[in-house]
Amino acid sequence: MGQAQALHDRIHANLEKVIRGKSQSLHLLVVALLAGGNILMEDVPGVGKTTLAKALAQTVQGDFKRVQFTPDLLPTDIVGSSIYNPREGSFDFRRGPVFTNILLADEINRASPRTQSSLLEAMSERQVTIEGNGYRLPDPFLVLATQNPVEFHGTYPLPEAQLDRFSVKLELGYPAPDHELEMLEGQRTRHPLESLEPVAELSEVVAAQEEVRKVRLERPVAQYILALVQASRQEPRLKLGSSPRGAIALYRVSEALALCAGRDYVLPDDVKRLAGPVLAHRLCLDTKSKYGGTSKESIVTDLLEQVKVPT
């Protein structure tokens, strides 16, 4: 338990050398990593989303691949394809960038839904099926995707099935003026990524992910999670509430949050703290609420007020 907490602290402190003034977002990122979940970062261009993904890979010494999503990107550009070898008279499988530890899907909502769907199996089952053959992905594996707000030019809305496969969604936002000044001065001679040293190994991340599954989550807390999920399905402002996968994600990330806090048990406060980042992006507003300015985050806040907290 203490080792996982120390691992979280090391990774978090190292990331802060590159991304200044975003402690809460970095904390959530590390918690999601130790929970074994995929991460979606939505924000305006230029706030450090791609830099953060690179910094995470360097910090844990993980194999890192980046795919720039564009409208003409094909599924085979991600998972790979078979290439005919005329000398041998056979087809050789060339692995795509998905065969890595940390896959950065940069600006994921600029690609077509068909291309986005090529990641569904990898994100949920940690494998890909190509021409009838299944290929396991490295351990650990996670997709860290960035997207621009959907009202920006050249973006497609992510399919609900894909949004549901992201354990958490986080935002960075613009830095405060003093942190932005630190950022400018810190890049006077070179980018902070160039001097960033690793502080963890992949084996430590895998061990921490296994420890997360040993954290106790008592039945009243599990029932609290289900009550929140069921309340979302009955919410009249939503066309679609949280899925069972959403409940599982909230369960697992709450365990990781407790472990990073040095506890081997989950508190209802852990669930409340994570409900927004874990559940909001899975919800689908009805037409009236969508164009009436209602946010998914505000609905999650309302659900937290409505559902009784176990004591």
JOKA-V983487 format. One record per pair of residues at least 12 apart in sequence whose C-alpha atoms are under 6 Angstrom apart, sorted by the first residue. I is the first residue (numbers start at 1). GAP is how many residues later the second one is. Records with the same first field share a line. If there is no record, write none. Layout:
# JOKA-V983487
I=GAP / GAP
This chain:
# JOKA-V983487
4=204
5=255 / 257
18=174
20=159
21=158
31=225 / 226
34=175
35=174 / 218 / 221
37=130
38=104 / 105 / 128 / 129
39=105 / 127 / 129 / 130
40=105 / 106 / 129
41=105 / 128 / 129 / 130
42=104 / 105 / 106 / 129
43=105 / 128
44=104
58=140
59=139 / 140
60=138 / 140 / 141 / 142
61=140
62=39
63=37 / 38
64=38
65=32 / 38
66=37 / 38
67=38
68=38
69=37 / 38 / 39 / 41 / 42
70=40 / 41
71=39 / 40 / 41
74=41
75=40 / 43
78=18 / 19 / 20
79=17 / 19
80=14 / 15 / 16
81=12 / 13
82=12
99=38
101=37 / 39 / 40
102=39 / 40
103=40
104=40 / 41
105=40
106=39 / 40
107=39 / 40
108=39
109=38 / 46 / 47
110=45 / 46
164=118
167=82 / 111
168=109 / 110
169=108
212=43 / 44
215=40 / 49 / 50
216=49
217=48 / 49
221=47
229=13
237=49 / 52
238=46 / 47 / 48
239=45 / 46 / 47
240=43 / 44
241=42
242=40 / 41
254=16 / 17
276=21 / 24
280=16 / 17
